[in-house]
């Protein structure tokens, strides 16, 4: 995808390269080192075990790393086992129902509920989040990014033809459903307008009858007075 020979590619894995136990004694070192490396490299890869209920999305540092990548405008690629990509493709092929299933899965992402090996790590992450954009904003960003990453995972140029056709089919199904929804809304609006017009006509008729009855009553009273 990046036109780079695989023999020239290196991975910097924070939990291999950092002695996290030692960095524990220096506040913010983990975050500082991670940001510096991420900016130097310019891209990131997130490896998930599954698309639904992924362990990666339940870990404090993983979620925070995703948010930092967003802040630094770093491109993130999500990789999944082949069977999970197939499952994700099949889910997308269901159209709107499939997209809703994915949105529900990522909707469970919550940095407040995420865990860490050290409680101090979790506290440090939450402290940084609260001091910055806040929990709500971070959760929103994480959910949006994961939806985008899942979509890219099944539509990149290395995906099989069947995967890309299924993904395109899901997109077409969504467009059709959107058009159907728009048409249904237009018809409902027209029906509401027609109902409103009928109600207005009926109201005018009621007022005319009431006025006619009132005029007769006035006429009768004038006759009696005369």
N, C-alpha and C positions, 0 to 999 in steps of 0.2 A: 504493500500500500504506500510506503514511503520511499520506494525504489532504493532500498538499502540492502546490501548483502547480509544474509543472516550471520555470516562469519565475522562481521564487523559490529554486530549488535551486542551491547552489554546491558545488564539489568542492575540497577542499584536498589536493593531490597533493605528497607530501613531496619528490620529486625535481624538481618544478617550483619549489616554494616555498623549498627550502633550497639554499644553495650548499654541497654536501657536501664539496667540496674544502677550503673554508675551515673548516668545522666539524670537519674531520679534525684540526686543530691544537688543538682543545679537547676533551679526553677526556670522553666521555659526553654531549656536547651533542646529538648526533643522537637519542639515546635520550630525553633530557630534553625536547627540543622535540616529538618525536613523541608522548610520553605527554601532554604538556600539551594539544596540539591534539586528540588523540583524546578526552580527557576533556571538552574544551570542546564538541566536535561531538556526541559521544554515540553515533554509529553509524559503521560502516565498510563499505566495499565492496572486495571482492577480485576483481580481473579476471583470469580464467584463460584461457589459449589453448585448453586441452583438459582433459578430466576425467582422462584417463589419461596419466601422464607429464608433467604440467603443469610448465612452466618455473618458474612462481611457487613451486612446492613444492620447488624445488632451490636457491633463493636464501636466503642466511643472514638478511638483513634481513627478507625477506618472512615467513619462518617465525617469526622473533623478534617481528615485529609482530603476527602471529596470536596468539602466546602472551601478549603484553602486552595485547591486546584481551580475552583470557580472564581475565587477572589483574584488569583494570579492569571486568570484567563489561560489555563493550561488544558490542552486537549486530552481527554480521558477516553481510553478504549476499554470496554468491558469484555472480558473473555469468559466463556462458559464451556462446560463439557459438551461434546457434540450432541448427546442425547437431550441436553437441556435446551440447546438451540432448536432442535427439532420440536421439542415440547412447546417452546415459545412461538415457533413458527405456526404450529397447529392451533395455538391459542389465538394468535393474530388472525388466522384464516377464518375465525368465527365472526369477524367483523366487529360491530359495535360491542357485542357481548364479550369478545376477546379483549378488546381495548379496556373495557370496564374491569375485567378480571385483572389486567396488568395494573391499572390505576388503583385498584383495591389493594394489590400486593405492595405497591410502593407507598400507598397511603398509610401503611403501618410503620413506616420509617419515623422514628422519634428519637432525637438525641437525648431526651430526658430518660428514656427507657433503656438506652444503650449501656453496655457493660464494659468493664476493663479489668485486666488482671490485677492491677493495683487500684484501690479506691482513690488514691491520690491522683492517678492519671485521669480518672473519670472526673474528679472534682476540678482538676486543672483545665480540662477540655470545656466543661460547663462554665467555668469562670471566664474563660476566653470568649465563649459564645455570648454569655450574658453581658460582658463588657463591650462586646462589639455589636453585631446586627441583631442579636436576640434569638431566642429559641424558635419562635414562630417563623421568622425569616429563613433561618438555617434549614428548618424542616421543609419549607416550601422549595428552596433551592435544591435540596437533596432529592426530593420527589420528582421535580421537573427533570433534573439531570439523569436520573435513573430511567425514566421513561424514554428520554432521548437515546441513552446508551443502549437500552434493550432494542430499540428500533434499529439502531446502527448495527447491532450484533447480528441481526438477521437479514440485513440488506447491503452489507458491504460487498465489495467486488469479489471477495474470496468465497462468498456463500454459494451454495449450489444453485443451479438454475431453478430447481423445484422450490427452494427457499425463497428466492427472489420473486418467482411467479406467485407464490402463496402470499408473500408480503404485499405485492402489488394488488392481488385480489382482495386482500383485507382493506387496503386503502380505497379501492374502487367501491367496495361494499359500504365503507364508511361514507363516501361521497354520496352514494345512492341513498343511504339512510338519511343523510343530512338533507338531500333534496326532497325526500319523502316527508321529512319533518317540516321543512319549509312550506311544502305544498299543503300539508295538513293544517299548519298554522294559518296560511292564507285562507283556506276554506273555512276554518273556524272563525277567523276575523270577519269574513264575508257573512257568515251565518249570524255572528253577533250584530253586525251592522244591519242586516235585514230584520233581525228580531227587534233591534232598537227602533228601526223605522216603523215596523208594525205596531210596536208598543206606543210610538208617538202618534200614529194615525188613530189608534184606538183611544188614546187619551184625548185627542182633539175631538173625536166623535162623542166621547163622554161629556166633554165640556160643552159641546154644541147642544146636546140633549138637555144638559142641566140648565143652559141658558134659555133654551126654548121653554122648559118647564117654568123657569123663573118669570119669563115674559108673560106666560099665560096667567100665572098667579097675580102678577102686577095688574094685568088687564082685568081680571076678575075683581080685584080690590077696587079698581077705578069705577067699575060698573056699579058695585055696591055703594060706593061713596056718592055716585051720581043719583 
